[in-house]
């Protein structure tokens, strides 16, 4: 398949959608991002990548990081995590406190904010440094040693993170955090602040790098160097949770339209996995009411329509 031609067709098809929606307003460091941007990249299972549009522009990972933290915990700790976080769609906004009250501090899934805080807590216990562990993993899998934390984004999220703090304290009250709340929040915000940036001085493509970093999910758990991070079964389970929970309370619509496991972030990025074939990363900062990229979802919808590649 001519990947470049397919991506160019996708970009042309979604052009009317670019700029629709609103950039994330509740994180001031993201509020100034230009909504009229769109990039998409594909990385196949052999590590070859290509892209179109603004695929070389830097952007903030935000909640896409949650898929990587989940994989790292499962790789190190196996099934123990599922005693502390569920695997069901939430049906509520990603930062909702509602379900924690009557589900005794157990988050519905690892991709809502409460669940991601539990995963970060466990990763920190296992490694001693949750955020740096993730950054090192992303650098290794993408081949880009210049990936870095964005200090302005991290500071912005910390200054406006009252709801996440409330979620963490609530779960701590139920004994579902092992580390101090400030420590968990610090590493959670640092993880979300990781910026996909071009590799210097060689240049690079952030969308492609993030697609490369997620390639282990397309390779059934194998890392870029051929070593195994996850068993085939574990990789299948991460993909399954991404399909059912990876786009917040719009996961059903995403599965209906796109038909692939995916994880979105309010920075405008979405990573999607075609098991056995490739991973894709699309970035466009204009978000819908549920926090997903308007043009990004449309692009992935058209990609699976063109190629016939989906898990269904």
Helices and strands as residue ranges (DSSP letters): H 3-14, G 15-17, H 28-31, E 39-44, E 49-53, E 59-60, G 62-64, H 65-77, G 78-83, H 98-102, H 113-127, H 130-142, E 148-149, H 151-159, H 162-173, H 181-192, E 194-196, H 206-213, H 215-218, H 232-245, G 248-250, H 251-257, E 261-264, E 269-274, E 278-283, H 294-307
